[in-house]
């Protein structure tokens, strides 16, 4: 459920484009006006605003925003202006660049998306950057982590809710034989099951495994694997249970301790606002006894803070 607050009587996209152009004119940018418009428009509206801005002023709105804004606010607004699939493509491409290599971010995006979402952003990735996602993953990832990512972006998994109980039992047995039962770990079995099975199926396998062997798949993964491979498997199994719970943990980790991981904070808030941020907010309050709005407010400042809080539906 989205936290985006769109006015019931919003201005037309052409009027929005005119007001944005006015905010850019003169000495300095009226950042508050920019936030008040863009943080309260949905993906379709933002796309039309970009078209209207180009038609009226023969200028690319994203390039103009990049000139007028700076720092973390610029990063957040520019990412917000992309449509969801393009946003994923941009995030992954940036995270696979030599100077900003972040395989943890790549793993988060790929392993938390549905097969249909992955297929769409793969196509955009190729169209926009002129290279296949699989080739770039193969160049930067390695070992079992690379095998998992390549399998996960290539296999079309079932996205429905029906589960074959017998197959779930067999998968639970296979995972036990591949992990806890043997010395060492048969990583290929984990890769096969986690990349081929639907979320509903993996949730069923987790339940069967607990009943059979007393441990959750999450505990088994932590015991049997490590590093980015472990992160990928944990992301998959946690999103099989609840994407909202998974992203709650990601957000808390980004704000925990000294300093804030703003790249992660921006990525998660911007990419989940129009999907399930209301559920994430509820999970955050339930798990950490603090509202997500309060947490973000205490870790950010200025117009950057105002923009993120607007996406979270805050009335502050």
Secondary structure, DSSP 8 states (H G I E B T S, - for coil): -------TT---HHHHHHHHHHHHSSSS--HHHHHHHHTT--HHHHHHHHHHHHHHHSS-HHHHHHHH--HHHHHHHHHHHS-HHHHHHHHHHHHTSGGG--HHHHHHHHHHS-HHHHHHHHHHHHHHHSS-HHHHHHHH--HHHHHHHHHHHHS----SS---HHHHHHHHHHHHHHTTTSSS--HHHHHHHHHHS-HHHHHHHHHHHHHHHS--HHHHHHHH--HHHHHHHHHHHHHHHHHHHHHHHHHHHHHSSSS--HHHHHHHHHHHTTTTHHHHHHHHHHHHSS-HHHHHHHH--HHHHHHHHHHTT---
